[in-house]
Amino acid sequence: MHSTIKRIMALTLSASALVAGFAGCATAEGAEPESEAPVIESVQPETPAAKSPKYVFLFIGDGMSYPQIQSAADYLGALGDEDYFLAQPSLDDNQGAVIDGPEYLNFMNFPAAGSAVTYDSNSFCPDSASTATSISTGYKTYSGTINMDETGSVAYETIAEQLHEQKGWEIGVISSVNLNHATPAAFYAHQASRNNYYEIGLELIDSGFEYFAGGGLLKPTGSDGDKTDLYELAGDAGYTVVKTQAEAEAVTDGPVILIDEHLADSDAMAYELDRTDDMWSLADYVEKGIEVLDNDTGFFMMCEGGKIDWACHANDAASTIHDTIALADAVGVALDFAAEHPDETLIIVTGDHETGGLTIGFAGTDYDTYLTLLESQKISFAKYDSDYVAAYKENKTPFEDVLKDVEELFGLKTEGEEGDKLVLTGYELSQLRAAYEKSINGTAASEYEQEEYVLYGTYEPLSVTITHIINNKSGVSFTSYSHTGLPVAVLANGVNADAFNGYYDNTEIYDKLADMLDVA
């Protein structure tokens, strides 16, 4: 009922702009509204107020649905890693052979377990902008749109803005990808196009939120490089802008923008698989965020594990798993805080959508999985691209020399002992050679025929073929380089967590939060 009321309200208020606004939004990517958009305040259902938490953590695994969670748990179970929380009980004897089972990531043991449907206004396979809009405002919109209606003329208030303005709560936004990327932007920005990175950055600064941390800002001087640097503007607005870990360690209060010192691909944080012990993790930024935000009034923190999505787009199962585990580590920090504030804290873990069509199971391994083989991968596809494939192209490195790196970094080899599952078959070796030729001498991805796109997507043929082979040998596979329409888990712990049980639309995540936090 609540979502229907809000949709009717949005349609009524935007009716006069519908024809012109729809044409502008649909035909011009990144088109700006012609006039200042009215901000729609959410209508609350007339239901008894739920118990209100004082500290709210919302963890969003971008691209993370049940397959990403379960594959990480199964991987840890296969390794027998006792560092990761509770092991599932073994199967009893009447079910046949006893197995140790998967591990449970910390949030898999949360007492409340729900599922959210993720479709948006124009697709069953939605994007991060529209799905994060649903979570943060309770409204559906088009893929590519952030906190605005389908006409691009009506802006929606976010739960973070409401808590900041109405309750005086302090707000934190953390992401392992860019801070003006779609998911983090959905908690402070209002843009017809998620690609308006500079304008989103201006809204970040204007939000006044106390804590931003993670990846760097995309296009900080605008698309043409001719605008005032966003970091400079943030400093002028009163933000402390920090770009080293030493400086970050000294931070105790906000407003502050912490940019990871070791930025990697696209100025995002490094994949967890590539992170070294001297580099801050997502969990470190959550810990620092608690230090900055902790106060007697209350705080709201959104933390995105954004590189789960990026790894799934590239069909890199090992990187996907490690970044999912990194999100669980970050959740662990919130659990430590909740242990000190058990009657005041709510923790929610969810995803915005699923990416890649990840499956546990592969035709070539039947009912078997060999997930420990993924431990042989020592580097993400992105780092392999930048540190190795780029040099192969420049130097025209012979295929035989490339295979030596492949064995060292991914464990795949041309010969080995009988039964060694990492030994390449003749078919796999031919796939790898074809991908090598395509990477070294082939056409650009933009010129691919359909068959080539199915094989490689928009990724480096050599890298994505390597990950496909080790994925399949391990017994996992992907069906897409894009998003899928799977529902996502909504797992909750703490004050009023039971509200998140059930099967519902992703807009109801906002509805449930707004109801219990009494914002209007």
ChimeraX attribute file (.defattr): number of C-alpha atoms within 10 A of each C-alpha:
attribute: neighborCount
match mode: 1-to-1
recipient: residues
	/A:1	6
	/A:2	15
	/A:3	19
	/A:4	10
	/A:5	13
	/A:6	19
	/A:7	14
	/A:8	11
	/A:9	16
	/A:10	22
	/A:11	16
	/A:12	11
	/A:13	14
	/A:14	21
	/A:15	13
	/A:16	11
	/A:17	14
	/A:18	19
	/A:19	11
	/A:20	14
	/A:21	22
	/A:22	15
	/A:23	12
	/A:24	20
	/A:25	22
	/A:26	15
	/A:27	9
	/A:28	11
	/A:29	15
	/A:30	19
	/A:31	17
	/A:32	18
	/A:33	17
	/A:34	11
	/A:35	7
	/A:36	10
	/A:37	16
	/A:38	13
	/A:39	15
	/A:40	18
	/A:41	17
	/A:42	25
	/A:43	17
	/A:44	17
	/A:45	14
	/A:46	8
	/A:47	7
	/A:48	8
	/A:49	12
	/A:50	16
	/A:51	14
	/A:52	19
	/A:53	21
	/A:54	19
	/A:55	28
	/A:56	24
	/A:57	23
	/A:58	19
	/A:59	25
	/A:60	25
	/A:61	29
	/A:62	27
	/A:63	30
	/A:64	29
	/A:65	25
	/A:66	17
	/A:67	18
	/A:68	28
	/A:69	21
	/A:70	20
	/A:71	22
	/A:72	25
	/A:73	26
	/A:74	22
	/A:75	25
	/A:76	24
	/A:77	22
	/A:78	19
	/A:79	15
	/A:80	16
	/A:81	14
	/A:82	11
	/A:83	8
	/A:84	17
	/A:85	14
	/A:86	14
	/A:87	18
	/A:88	14
	/A:89	12
	/A:90	12
	/A:91	13
	/A:92	10
	/A:93	8
	/A:94	7
	/A:95	7
	/A:96	8
	/A:97	9
	/A:98	12
	/A:99	13
	/A:100	13
	/A:101	18
	/A:102	23
	/A:103	26
	/A:104	20
	/A:105	25
	/A:106	17
	/A:107	25
	/A:108	21
	/A:109	14
	/A:110	17
	/A:111	14
	/A:112	20
	/A:113	22
	/A:114	17
	/A:115	22
	/A:116	26
	/A:117	20
	/A:118	30
	/A:119	25
	/A:120	23
	/A:121	15
	/A:122	13
	/A:123	15
	/A:124	14
	/A:125	17
	/A:126	26
	/A:127	28
	/A:128	28
	/A:129	27
	/A:130	32
	/A:131	34
	/A:132	30
	/A:133	35
	/A:134	28
	/A:135	29
	/A:136	28
	/A:137	30
	/A:138	31
	/A:139	30
	/A:140	28
	/A:141	26
	/A:142	27
	/A:143	23
	/A:144	19
	/A:145	30
	/A:146	33
	/A:147	35
	/A:148	30
	/A:149	30
	/A:150	23
	/A:151	25
	/A:152	32
	/A:153	29
	/A:154	25
	/A:155	24
	/A:156	24
	/A:157	24
	/A:158	27
	/A:159	25
	/A:160	25
	/A:161	22
	/A:162	20
	/A:163	21
	/A:164	20
	/A:165	12
	/A:166	12
	/A:167	15
	/A:168	13
	/A:169	24
	/A:170	26
	/A:171	27
	/A:172	28
	/A:173	28
	/A:174	27
	/A:175	30
	/A:176	29
	/A:177	34
	/A:178	25
	/A:179	29
	/A:180	29
	/A:181	24
	/A:182	28
	/A:183	34
	/A:184	27
	/A:185	25
	/A:186	32
	/A:187	26
	/A:188	26
	/A:189	27
	/A:190	28
	/A:191	29
	/A:192	31
	/A:193	25
	/A:194	26
	/A:195	21
	/A:196	23
	/A:197	25
	/A:198	21
	/A:199	20
	/A:200	26
	/A:201	28
	/A:202	17
	/A:203	17
	/A:204	23
	/A:205	22
	/A:206	14
	/A:207	16
	/A:208	20
	/A:209	22
	/A:210	21
	/A:211	25
	/A:212	28
	/A:213	28
	/A:214	29
	/A:215	28
	/A:216	27
	/A:217	22
	/A:218	23
	/A:219	19
	/A:220	22
	/A:221	18
	/A:222	17
	/A:223	13
	/A:224	7
	/A:225	10
	/A:226	9
	/A:227	12
	/A:228	12
	/A:229	15
	/A:230	21
	/A:231	21
	/A:232	13
	/A:233	16
	/A:234	21
	/A:235	15
	/A:236	11
	/A:237	13
	/A:238	13
	/A:239	22
	/A:240	18
	/A:241	19
	/A:242	20
	/A:243	18
	/A:244	13
	/A:245	17
	/A:246	10
	/A:247	12
	/A:248	21
	/A:249	11
	/A:250	10
	/A:251	17
	/A:252	14
	/A:253	16
	/A:254	21
	/A:255	23
	/A:256	25
	/A:257	28
	/A:258	26
	/A:259	24
	/A:260	27
	/A:261	19
	/A:262	17
	/A:263	19
	/A:264	19
	/A:265	14
	/A:266	13
	/A:267	19
	/A:268	24
	/A:269	28
	/A:270	26
	/A:271	28
	/A:272	25
	/A:273	19
	/A:274	18
	/A:275	15
	/A:276	10
	/A:277	7
	/A:278	8
	/A:279	16
	/A:280	18
	/A:281	23
	/A:282	27
	/A:283	19
	/A:284	14
	/A:285	25
	/A:286	27
	/A:287	17
	/A:288	19
	/A:289	27
	/A:290	21
	/A:291	14
	/A:292	20
	/A:293	23
	/A:294	15
	/A:295	13
	/A:296	9
	/A:297	11
	/A:298	20
	/A:299	25
	/A:300	22
	/A:301	24
	/A:302	22
	/A:303	29
	/A:304	28
	/A:305	27
	/A:306	30
	/A:307	27
	/A:308	31
	/A:309	28
	/A:310	23
	/A:311	25
	/A:312	28
	/A:313	25
	/A:314	28
	/A:315	31
	/A:316	28
	/A:317	31
	/A:318	29
	/A:319	28
	/A:320	30
	/A:321	26
	/A:322	21
	/A:323	28
	/A:324	28
	/A:325	23
	/A:326	20
	/A:327	28
	/A:328	25
	/A:329	21
	/A:330	22
	/A:331	25
	/A:332	18
	/A:333	17
	/A:334	24
	/A:335	21
	/A:336	12
	/A:337	15
	/A:338	21
	/A:339	12
	/A:340	10
	/A:341	14
	/A:342	15
	/A:343	15
	/A:344	18
	/A:345	25
	/A:346	25
	/A:347	24
	/A:348	23
	/A:349	25
	/A:350	27
	/A:351	29
	/A:352	32
	/A:353	30
	/A:354	31
	/A:355	32
	/A:356	25
	/A:357	22
	/A:358	26
	/A:359	17
	/A:360	20
	/A:361	19
	/A:362	18
	/A:363	11
	/A:364	12
	/A:365	14
	/A:366	9
	/A:367	10
	/A:368	15
	/A:369	19
	/A:370	17
	/A:371	24
	/A:372	15
	/A:373	23
	/A:374	22
	/A:375	13
	/A:376	16
	/A:377	23
	/A:378	16
	/A:379	18
	/A:380	25
	/A:381	26
	/A:382	24
	/A:383	17
	/A:384	18
	/A:385	19
	/A:386	12
	/A:387	10
	/A:388	14
	/A:389	23
	/A:390	14
	/A:391	13
	/A:392	18
	/A:393	13
	/A:394	9
	/A:395	10
	/A:396	12
	/A:397	14
	/A:398	11
	/A:399	14
	/A:400	10
	/A:401	10
	/A:402	16
	/A:403	18
	/A:404	15
	/A:405	15
	/A:406	17
	/A:407	16
	/A:408	13
	/A:409	15
	/A:410	23
	/A:411	20
	/A:412	26
	/A:413	19
	/A:414	14
	/A:415	11
	/A:416	12
	/A:417	8
	/A:418	7
	/A:419	7
	/A:420	11
	/A:421	17
	/A:422	21
	/A:423	19
	/A:424	20
	/A:425	13
	/A:426	10
	/A:427	9
	/A:428	16
	/A:429	18
	/A:430	12
	/A:431	17
	/A:432	22
	/A:433	18
	/A:434	15
	/A:435	23
	/A:436	25
	/A:437	13
	/A:438	18
	/A:439	21
	/A:440	22
	/A:441	11
	/A:442	14
	/A:443	10
	/A:444	12
	/A:445	17
	/A:446	9
	/A:447	11
	/A:448	16
	/A:449	9
	/A:450	10
	/A:451	9
	/A:452	15
	/A:453	16
	/A:454	13
	/A:455	16
	/A:456	23
	/A:457	21
	/A:458	18
	/A:459	21
	/A:460	22
	/A:461	24
	/A:462	25
	/A:463	26
	/A:464	22
	/A:465	23
	/A:466	22
	/A:467	23
	/A:468	22
	/A:469	21
	/A:470	26
	/A:471	24
	/A:472	22
	/A:473	24
	/A:474	26
	/A:475	23
	/A:476	26
	/A:477	24
	/A:478	22
	/A:479	14
	/A:480	17
	/A:481	22
	/A:482	20
	/A:483	21
	/A:484	23
	/A:485	18
	/A:486	22
	/A:487	22
	/A:488	25
	/A:489	22
	/A:490	28
	/A:491	24
	/A:492	27
	/A:493	23
	/A:494	23
	/A:495	22
	/A:496	21
	/A:497	21
	/A:498	15
	/A:499	16
	/A:500	23
	/A:501	16
	/A:502	13
	/A:503	16
	/A:504	16
	/A:505	18
	/A:506	30
	/A:507	24
	/A:508	22
	/A:509	21
	/A:510	19
	/A:511	24
	/A:512	18
	/A:513	23
	/A:514	26
	/A:515	20
	/A:516	17
	/A:517	20
	/A:518	17
	/A:519	17
	/A:520	14
